[in-house]
Amino acid sequence: MDFWLTVLVLFRRWYVSVPAFLLAVGVAAGVYSTVPTLWTSNAAMVLTTPRTGASLPVHPGTTNAPVNPLLNFDRGLTMTASILTARLTTADTAAELGIVPNGPVTYKVHNGSTNAEALASGPFVFIESEASSPEAARDIVRKVAARAKVELLKGQQAVNAPPATFMTLTQVVAPTPPEPEPGRKLRAAVVALALGLMTSLFATYAFDSFVEARRRRRQAATASRPSVQVDQRVLVAADAHVNGKHT
């Protein structure tokens, strides 16, 4: 019942609801056109062990049997990927890469999960970026990928690992061509349209309530006026007295 009453009010006050609806659509379109487009780019890297394995031979002068690094994954690579993710996402690292808080360029690094406390099932490092221009989106991905290799080298040097056992970061997916991300613009337009529709409903109901209240006041004023009925003979006698005539 309330739904049909609402529809009835909207149709009855169409000269208010229709312009208000068109104004809401216009505002939503304006918001959509003014919100800047974000561009996204991403890359993927994988940690691998050297061909001779993660340890040195016990006997000098001998070498370990060479293995395929892509067939030699262990839990240590996954742990290292998590450590790299933590280092690359610090505020100091972001500042060194030229990222300004609440600026036009942002990036995310994860190893298969956006939760930094959760370990992924593989030694991957994923890099994602958002920027106000396609060039900036791809450029920050390249910078973070280069910084990841530096952090990996520094981390292995810090624990005095033998250089022959150093892990390497292999690029699996190069920085992808930047693509526009319409989600932000669309969300802003939807919010603006929803607020506009609510405002148009409020304006229509407010105008309808004002008109109905004024109509009721007029009816009440008319009903409160005393109705005086005068006999026609009294009017004739009064007229004759004024004119100096007597009946």
N, C-alpha and C positions, 0 to 999 in steps of 0.2 A: 504494500500500500504506500509506504513512504517513497519507494522508487517512483511510482506513477505520479505521486504528488509533486516530486521533484521535477519530473518531466513536464508536468502540467504548468508549473511555475516558469520553467525555461521557455516553453512555447508561448505562454501568456505574455511574458516580458521579453520577447524575441529581440525587440529593438535595443535591449541592454545586453542580453546574453550573447547574441551573434557578434556585435562589435568587440565585446570583451574576449570572446574566443579567438577572433581574428588577431587581436592585439597579442594574446598569449602565444599564438603560432608565430607571429612576427618576432616577438622577443626571443623565442626558442631558436628561430632561424638566425637571428643576430648573434646569439651566444655561440651557436655552432660555428659561425663564420669567423668570430673573433678569437676563439680559443686556438692557440697555436697547435699545429700538427707535430706530434712526436714521431721520431724515426728510431727504429730498433735495428740492432745488428747483434750477432752472436758468433761465438767460436767454441770449439771443443778441442781439448788436448788430453793426452794420455801419458801416464808415467810408465817408463819401461826400465828394466835393468840392462846392464851391459851384456854383450854377447857371451862374455866369459863368466857370467853369474855375479852374485852379490858378495862373493868372498874370494880371497886370494888363495892360491895353492899352498899347501903345507910345506911341501918340499921345494926348495929353491931350484930354479932352472926348469921347472915344469909349468904347464898351463892347464887350466881347466878346459874341459871339452866345450867348444863354442855351442851355444844354444840359440834358439830363435827367441828374441826378447818378447815377441807377441805371444809366446807360449809359456812364458815364465812369470806369471803373475802370482803374487802372494799378498798376505794381509798387510805387510809393511808398506807396499805401494799405496794401498787404500788409506792407511794412516798418514802417510806423507801427503797425499792429496788433501786430506782434511786439515793438516797443518798449513799447507799452502793457502787453502781457502780462508783460514782464520787470519793469516798474515795479510792477505791481499784485501781484506775487507775492513781493516782498521782505519780509523779516522786519519792517522798520520800518513799512511800509504796513499789514501785518497787525496790528501792535500798535496803530497809530493807529485801526484799525477795531474794536478791542476784542477781537481774537483772542488767546487765551491759549495758549501751547504746551501740547500734550497736553490741551487743554480740550474741552468738549462741542460746540464749533462749529468747523468747518473749511470752507475754500473752495478752489476751484481755478479758475484762469483760463488759457485757452489760445486759440489762434487756428486751431484745427482739428487740432492735434497736441499730445499731452501732452509731447512733447519740446521743451523751450524753445529748443534750438539748431536746430530744423527750421522752415523757413518754410512756411506753408500756401499754398494756391493762391488764396486769397481774403482780402479785408480784414475778416475776422470776428473778433469777441471773444466767446468763450463763457465763461459763468460758471456754475459748479456749486458747490453747497453741501451739507454734511452737518451735522445738528444733532440734539440730543436732543429737541427739540420742534419742531412744525411752524411755529410763529411765528418762532422763531429762524432756521430754515432759509430762510424767505422774506425775513426782515429783512436777513440778511447779503448776500443777492443784490442787494437794492435798494441797500444801502450801497456795495457794490463797483461797481455800475453807475454810481452817482452819482460815485464817486471816479474812475472811468475818464474821465468827461467833464472833471473837474477836471484830471487829469493830461494829457489831450489839449490842453486850453487852455494849461496851463503850458508844455508842450513846444513849442508853436508860438510862444508869446511869447518863450521862451528863445532861439529862432533868429531873432527879429525878422521873422517872416513877416508880410506885409501882412494886416491883419484881413479884408480882402475875400476873401482866398484861404484862410481858415481852414477846415480840415476839420471835419466834424461827425460825431457818433455817433448813429446812428438805431437805435431799438429795433426789432428784428425779432421777437423773441419776448419777451413780458413775463414777469416771474418766475412760473413755473408753480406751480400749487397743490402744496403739499408732499405727498409720497407716502412711505409707509413703505418702508424698505429692509430686507428680511428676510435678506439674505445674511450679515450679521455674526452674527445669532442662530443661523442654520442652521449656519454653519461651526463655531461654538462647540459646538453640540449634537452635531454629527458627530464632532468631536474627542473630546468627553467620552464619547460612545458607543463609539468605537474604543478608547480607553484602558480603558473599563470591560470591554469584551469581552476584551481582552488580559489584564486582571487576572483575569477569571473563568476563562479558560483556564489561567492560571498557578496559580490556587487549586485548580482541579480536578486538574491534573497533580500538584501538590505533595501534595494529600491522597491521591491514588492511589498515589504513590510511597511515602508514609509508611506506608499500609496494607500495601502489598506488601512493603516492607522488614520490617515487624514480623512479617508472616506467615512470611517466610523465616527470620527469627531463631528463631521458635518451632519451625519444622520442624527447623532445625539443632540446637537444644537437645534436642529429642526424639530425634533420631537419635544424638546423642552419649551418651545414657544407656546404661550396660551392662545387658544383659538377663541376669538371674541365674535359672538353672533349678535347682531343688532337688528332689532325689529325695523322693518321698512317704514312703518307708520311713524316711529320715533324720528327717523331721518327726515321725513317729509315735514313734520311739525317743527323740527329744528330749523329747517331751511326757510319755512314760512316766517318764523320768528325773526330770523336774521334779516329778511327782506322787508320787515314791517307789515307783513300780512298776517291776518288771523283767520283761522278757519272756524 
